[in-house]
């Protein structure tokens, strides 16, 4: 009797698309301005509790196909990732894939929607494929998604606060 991959390896039976979320916040700035802040990846450390030392490769900038590196922190561990921009539409959308467009592991996206005198900023996180570096079972991946959800909530609140304080006289 043969066993299928799903029976022998519960990790392989998981569906990466189940591990995704979107969060949003209103900020007191126009979509073009917010896009400019977010697409300047070197600034993400101002708002993110888990990312720092982010920089474009030499000569690169916020355009589709460009690469950047950044340091991430979680549970007392630190590591560097390489990411590639997959969407760069000023004032509208910015997205990148950790690991690159061809074989990436996580898709991050930001969209910017005019709302009154400001912008509704949406930040999304989506697992593209399973990889043991992220966890080896559903519980690991649920914890990762929950951790990233908390991180995004803090990032968006920090971004909104930073913009609000910047606009004070």
Residue, then its C-alpha position, 0 to 999 in steps of 0.5 A: x500500500x502506498x502513501x500519498x505525500x499528503x498522508x506522509x507529510x502534513x506540511x505538504x498538505x497545507x495550502x499557502x494561500x490560507x496564510x494571508x491578511x490585509x490591514x488598513x489605516x487612514x492617514x492624513x496625506x495624499x496618496x502620492x505622498x504616502x506612496x513616496x514614503x512607502x516606496x522609499x524602502x530605506x524608510x520602513x525602519x521608521x515604522x516597522x517593529x521588525x524590519x531595519x537596515x533596508x536599502x536598494x541595491x546600488x543604482x536601483x530605486x522604487x521601480x518594477x524589477x528593482x532589488x533591495x535587502x533588509x534585516x528582519x527581527x523576530x523572536x530574538x533572531x535576525x536575518x537578511x532578506x532579498x526582495x524584488x519589486x513587482x508593482x510600482x504605480x505611483x500613488x496607487x500600488x507598491x508591492x514586492x516579493x521576498x526572494x524575488x518574483x520568480x521563486x519568492x516566498x512572501x508577497x507584500x503589497x501596499x495600496x493607496x485609496x483617496x479618502x477625504x483629505x487623506x488616504x486609506x492605506x492597505x498593507x497585505x501579506x501573503x505566503x506564496x509557497x511553503x518553505x520550512x524556513x517559515x515553519x514546518x506545520x500549521x501551528x508554526x505558520x499560524x504563529x507566523x501569520x499572527x506575528x506578521x499581522x501584529x507587526x503590520x498593525x503596528x507599522x500602519x499605526x506608526x506610519x499614520x502617527x508619523x505623518x500626523x506629527x510631521x504635519x503639525x505646525 
